[in-house]
Amino acid sequence: MAQQNNPGAVQCPVCSQDFEAASINSHLDVCLLEAEQGDQKEDGKADTPPCKKSRTSADTAAAAEFTPGQGAHLAAAASRSAPSAVFSVFQGSKRTKPGEPHASVSSKQGGFANTNGADLSPKGVKAPGSSPRGVRAAGADAPRPAASGASACAPRGPCAPESVKPLAERMRPDTLEEYFGQNKVLGENTLLRSLLESQEVPSLVLWGPPGCGKTTLAHIIAGNIKRNGGARFVSLSATSATTAEVREVIKQAQNELRLFKRRTVLFIDEIHRFNKAQQDTFLPHVECGTVTLIGATTENPSFQVNAALLSRCRVIVLEKLSVEAMEAILLRAVGSLGVGVLQGDRADSEDSGDGSEPRIYIEQKALSTIAHLCDGDARTGLNGLQLAVQARISAARLGQASEKTQPIIIQEDHVKEGLQRSHILYDRAGEEHYNCISALHKSMRGSHENAALYWLGRMLEGGEDPLYVARRLVRFASEDVGLADPMALTQAVSAFQACHVIGMPECDVILAQCAVYLARAPKSVEVYKAYGNVKACLRNHQGPLPPVPLHLRNAPTRLMKNLGYAKGYKYNPAFSEPVEQDYLPEELKEISFFDWTPANV
């Protein structure tokens, strides 16, 4: 070959021609540009990054022209002898300046090597018949071999046929205009919306309840990024990804930024599943801008996300979807399904169906029922709608074989049957747990027995441990009722013991009785505040604590009596009149903790 005749020649990885080492860089600039233009003409798409066709040696190409059996043997022989074969040709949004070294993808861990005098010997040969477009540059938008759990596409999970996807997945919006229910943070003229539309995506932590649109917002950001080509978007799930996979993605991001000047946006779903050590992996790379991190979590980031990482991200609080937003989402869904909406006895559209299939309608009241029962969870609402439609279609096919064109009407009862009951959002170890117990405590403190029963019901019906609630009631009886009704503590302790013996569901009435008793009882925080003042006094004391007065000390030995222990102590039962005696150290004689206020409060 030419390289063997001319040892100083370097082979171009794009066109496979030989050039002098001094001229290979200038040739690559022209060759890459021509290849890019050729790919764009072939694809017919100028808005997506093109992929470069890999070149095979002449021997391998000749081997492929034989019969399949012969071609495989000849291709294998050619791969052992040929000095050049398939290269993962790099690409970028900007051309490399003349004189700068060009790079090709290393056959090992995605590293890059300088072609200026580098060894271009192949590490393997593409199998005959495989598409040359299958080899993409590191950082290209097309799929590439990735670590398990990582995806270079939007966070939709593995691609599945559209017909088998849940309705909630099929209805995931692609633009901010179709994104409902979060106008507070993403409405018109908001700061975050302006940043997203201008492709200036900051590091974010999306915090909100299930079904409020966290993953959908990340999907919309991914779509904008892919359409504009300004950055890569990589999706990982903390439920399956490992630290090694995260480091591999960060390594690819470093190569992208160094070689192609292209940013990487990394989406981590359920980021609270990573422990604090795993979250530390992101710190230096988010700090220096190697990756832009977008994390989604249903847990309070203050407790579940590393404080150092949290300080480098902006927390976006997404609220539970309102009933109005849910109705808008459901109307969009029934429109995509071709289902008409019945306003009273009249449908909003008369052109449903083509005559051969029965027309399907859903009552407006049924849509409103779904919007109320799903508790602001769009995923629950859409999947409940899908279940109701599928159930009614199946029932119609079984019971109306002779009347196929009879309209199918989905009513409120059909929807309730699918959802069974209201979807209660409650997490025994999460944010809602602390929110509800705080609401219960404050309702009883405010003597609002009706609200106290409601929050108690929210906790117990959501699966809360009744003994936890009972322990909180015992604390409340002493903290907030106190001496105003000393029997309150007895009631609370009795309720705790009863719950321990009986358990759920029978103990719910016992807890309800105790909660109502405590809500109606007179309140006094006198003891609670006095003891708080004692703790403040001890914390704020300067120097060593004052000693116990000698007359208050016991003197069980002769030595202690000789030292003055118990000297001058007046035994109160021995006197018929009140005894004047000091019980506090000299420094604290004038302090009454029931009405004293610490100096630094």
ChimeraX attribute file (.defattr): number of C-alpha atoms within 10 A of each C-alpha:
attribute: neighborCount
match mode: 1-to-1
recipient: residues
	/A:1	8
	/A:2	13
	/A:3	14
	/A:4	9
	/A:5	8
	/A:6	12
	/A:7	9
	/A:8	14
	/A:9	19
	/A:10	24
	/A:11	21
	/A:12	19
	/A:13	23
	/A:14	20
	/A:15	16
	/A:16	16
	/A:17	12
	/A:18	17
	/A:19	18
	/A:20	15
	/A:21	15
	/A:22	14
	/A:23	13
	/A:24	21
	/A:25	22
	/A:26	15
	/A:27	14
	/A:28	18
	/A:29	15
	/A:30	11
	/A:31	15
	/A:32	19
	/A:33	13
	/A:34	12
	/A:35	17
	/A:36	18
	/A:37	13
	/A:38	15
	/A:39	19
	/A:40	18
	/A:41	12
	/A:42	10
	/A:43	12
	/A:44	10
	/A:45	11
	/A:46	12
	/A:47	11
	/A:48	16
	/A:49	19
	/A:50	26
	/A:51	24
	/A:52	24
	/A:53	22
	/A:54	21
	/A:55	21
	/A:56	23
	/A:57	19
	/A:58	14
	/A:59	16
	/A:60	25
	/A:61	16
	/A:62	14
	/A:63	21
	/A:64	20
	/A:65	13
	/A:66	14
	/A:67	9
	/A:68	13
	/A:69	9
	/A:70	12
	/A:71	19
	/A:72	18
	/A:73	14
	/A:74	20
	/A:75	25
	/A:76	17
	/A:77	14
	/A:78	21
	/A:79	22
	/A:80	13
	/A:81	10
	/A:82	18
	/A:83	17
	/A:84	23
	/A:85	23
	/A:86	21
	/A:87	27
	/A:88	22
	/A:89	20
	/A:90	22
	/A:91	24
	/A:92	17
	/A:93	13
	/A:94	10
	/A:95	12
	/A:96	18
	/A:97	11
	/A:98	12
	/A:99	11
	/A:100	11
	/A:101	14
	/A:102	20
	/A:103	18
	/A:104	21
	/A:105	18
	/A:106	17
	/A:107	14
	/A:108	8
	/A:109	10
	/A:110	17
	/A:111	14
	/A:112	17
	/A:113	16
	/A:114	15
	/A:115	19
	/A:116	17
	/A:117	14
	/A:118	12
	/A:119	12
	/A:120	20
	/A:121	13
	/A:122	16
	/A:123	15
	/A:124	14
	/A:125	19
	/A:126	20
	/A:127	14
	/A:128	18
	/A:129	9
	/A:130	8
	/A:131	11
	/A:132	17
	/A:133	12
	/A:134	16
	/A:135	20
	/A:136	24
	/A:137	21
	/A:138	25
	/A:139	26
	/A:140	20
	/A:141	20
	/A:142	16
	/A:143	13
	/A:144	15
	/A:145	10
	/A:146	12
	/A:147	15
	/A:148	11
	/A:149	16
	/A:150	23
	/A:151	23
	/A:152	21
	/A:153	19
	/A:154	21
	/A:155	22
	/A:156	16
	/A:157	14
	/A:158	8
	/A:159	7
	/A:160	9
	/A:161	7
	/A:162	10
	/A:163	8
	/A:164	8
	/A:165	12
	/A:166	14
	/A:167	21
	/A:168	20
	/A:169	15
	/A:170	15
	/A:171	18
	/A:172	20
	/A:173	18
	/A:174	16
	/A:175	14
	/A:176	17
	/A:177	10
	/A:178	14
	/A:179	19
	/A:180	19
	/A:181	24
	/A:182	17
	/A:183	13
	/A:184	11
	/A:185	16
	/A:186	21
	/A:187	17
	/A:188	12
	/A:189	9
	/A:190	12
	/A:191	11
	/A:192	17
	/A:193	17
	/A:194	15
	/A:195	12
	/A:196	17
	/A:197	13
	/A:198	10
	/A:199	15
	/A:200	11
	/A:201	18
	/A:202	18
	/A:203	23
	/A:204	19
	/A:205	25
	/A:206	25
	/A:207	22
	/A:208	19
	/A:209	21
	/A:210	19
	/A:211	21
	/A:212	23
	/A:213	27
	/A:214	23
	/A:215	24
	/A:216	22
	/A:217	20
	/A:218	26
	/A:219	23
	/A:220	21
	/A:221	23
	/A:222	24
	/A:223	17
	/A:224	21
	/A:225	21
	/A:226	19
	/A:227	11
	/A:228	12
	/A:229	17
	/A:230	16
	/A:231	25
	/A:232	21
	/A:233	28
	/A:234	22
	/A:235	24
	/A:236	27
	/A:237	21
	/A:238	22
	/A:239	14
	/A:240	12
	/A:241	17
	/A:242	17
	/A:243	14
	/A:244	12
	/A:245	17
	/A:246	22
	/A:247	13
	/A:248	16
	/A:249	23
	/A:250	19
	/A:251	15
	/A:252	19
	/A:253	27
	/A:254	20
	/A:255	20
	/A:256	21
	/A:257	17
	/A:258	12
	/A:259	19
	/A:260	19
	/A:261	16
	/A:262	21
	/A:263	21
	/A:264	25
	/A:265	24
	/A:266	25
	/A:267	31
	/A:268	27
	/A:269	22
	/A:270	19
	/A:271	25
	/A:272	22
	/A:273	19
	/A:274	21
	/A:275	13
	/A:276	15
	/A:277	10
	/A:278	17
	/A:279	19
	/A:280	16
	/A:281	16
	/A:282	18
	/A:283	17
	/A:284	12
	/A:285	16
	/A:286	16
	/A:287	15
	/A:288	9
	/A:289	15
	/A:290	23
	/A:291	27
	/A:292	24
	/A:293	25
	/A:294	25
	/A:295	26
	/A:296	27
	/A:297	22
	/A:298	22
	/A:299	21
	/A:300	15
	/A:301	19
	/A:302	10
	/A:303	11
	/A:304	18
	/A:305	23
	/A:306	19
	/A:307	15
	/A:308	12
	/A:309	21
	/A:310	17
	/A:311	11
	/A:312	16
	/A:313	20
	/A:314	14
	/A:315	18
	/A:316	16
	/A:317	16
	/A:318	21
	/A:319	19
	/A:320	19
	/A:321	21
	/A:322	18
	/A:323	20
	/A:324	15
	/A:325	18
	/A:326	25
	/A:327	20
	/A:328	15
	/A:329	23
	/A:330	21
	/A:331	17
	/A:332	13
	/A:333	20
	/A:334	20
	/A:335	11
	/A:336	12
	/A:337	13
	/A:338	14
	/A:339	21
	/A:340	24
	/A:341	24
	/A:342	20
	/A:343	12
	/A:344	10
	/A:345	8
	/A:346	11
	/A:347	16
	/A:348	13
	/A:349	11
	/A:350	9
	/A:351	11
	/A:352	17
	/A:353	15
	/A:354	9
	/A:355	11
	/A:356	8
	/A:357	12
	/A:358	18
	/A:359	20
	/A:360	23
	/A:361	22
	/A:362	24
	/A:363	20
	/A:364	19
	/A:365	17
	/A:366	20
	/A:367	23
	/A:368	16
	/A:369	20
	/A:370	27
	/A:371	27
	/A:372	19
	/A:373	21
	/A:374	25
	/A:375	20
	/A:376	27
	/A:377	24
	/A:378	26
	/A:379	20
	/A:380	20
	/A:381	28
	/A:382	25
	/A:383	18
	/A:384	23
	/A:385	27
	/A:386	19
	/A:387	18
	/A:388	22
	/A:389	24
	/A:390	12
	/A:391	15
	/A:392	17
	/A:393	15
	/A:394	10
	/A:395	12
	/A:396	18
	/A:397	13
	/A:398	10
	/A:399	10
	/A:400	11
	/A:401	10
	/A:402	9
	/A:403	11
	/A:404	16
	/A:405	16
	/A:406	15
	/A:407	15
	/A:408	18
	/A:409	20
	/A:410	25
	/A:411	19
	/A:412	18
	/A:413	11
	/A:414	19
	/A:415	24
	/A:416	17
	/A:417	12
	/A:418	17
	/A:419	19
	/A:420	11
	/A:421	10
	/A:422	13
	/A:423	16
	/A:424	16
	/A:425	16
	/A:426	20
	/A:427	16
	/A:428	13
	/A:429	10
	/A:430	14
	/A:431	16
	/A:432	17
	/A:433	17
	/A:434	13
	/A:435	12
	/A:436	18
	/A:437	19
	/A:438	12
	/A:439	16
	/A:440	28
	/A:441	21
	/A:442	17
	/A:443	20
	/A:444	26
	/A:445	22
	/A:446	14
	/A:447	18
	/A:448	16
	/A:449	19
	/A:450	13
	/A:451	18
	/A:452	24
	/A:453	19
	/A:454	15
	/A:455	19
	/A:456	23
	/A:457	18
	/A:458	18
	/A:459	23
	/A:460	17
	/A:461	13
	/A:462	16
	/A:463	14
	/A:464	18
	/A:465	13
	/A:466	21
	/A:467	19
	/A:468	11
	/A:469	19
	/A:470	24
	/A:471	14
	/A:472	16
	/A:473	26
	/A:474	21
	/A:475	16
	/A:476	22
	/A:477	28
	/A:478	23
	/A:479	19
	/A:480	25
	/A:481	27
	/A:482	22
	/A:483	18
	/A:484	15
	/A:485	17
	/A:486	12
	/A:487	14
	/A:488	24
	/A:489	21
	/A:490	14
	/A:491	18
	/A:492	27
	/A:493	18
	/A:494	16
	/A:495	25
	/A:496	24
	/A:497	13
	/A:498	17
	/A:499	22
	/A:500	14
	/A:501	10
	/A:502	12
	/A:503	14
	/A:504	15
	/A:505	11
	/A:506	11
	/A:507	19
	/A:508	17
	/A:509	13
	/A:510	17
	/A:511	25
	/A:512	18
	/A:513	16
	/A:514	22
	/A:515	29
	/A:516	18
	/A:517	18
	/A:518	29
	/A:519	28
	/A:520	16
	/A:521	20
	/A:522	16
	/A:523	21
	/A:524	18
	/A:525	15
	/A:526	18
	/A:527	17
	/A:528	15
	/A:529	17
	/A:530	17
	/A:531	14
	/A:532	15
	/A:533	19
	/A:534	16
	/A:535	12
	/A:536	16
	/A:537	17
	/A:538	10
	/A:539	9
	/A:540	11
	/A:541	10
	/A:542	8
	/A:543	6
	/A:544	6
	/A:545	10
	/A:546	12
	/A:547	9
	/A:548	12
	/A:549	14
	/A:550	17
	/A:551	17
	/A:552	17
	/A:553	15
	/A:554	14
	/A:555	17
	/A:556	10
	/A:557	9
	/A:558	9
	/A:559	10
	/A:560	15
	/A:561	14
	/A:562	11
	/A:563	11
	/A:564	14
	/A:565	20
	/A:566	18
	/A:567	16
	/A:568	11
	/A:569	14
	/A:570	14
	/A:571	8
	/A:572	12
	/A:573	9
	/A:574	8
	/A:575	9
	/A:576	7
	/A:577	8
	/A:578	8
	/A:579	12
	/A:580	8
	/A:581	12
	/A:582	12
	/A:583	12
	/A:584	15
	/A:585	14
	/A:586	12
	/A:587	9
	/A:588	12
	/A:589	10
	/A:590	10
	/A:591	11
	/A:592	12
	/A:593	18
	/A:594	15
	/A:595	11
	/A:596	14
	/A:597	17
	/A:598	14
	/A:599	8
	/A:600	6
	/A:601	5
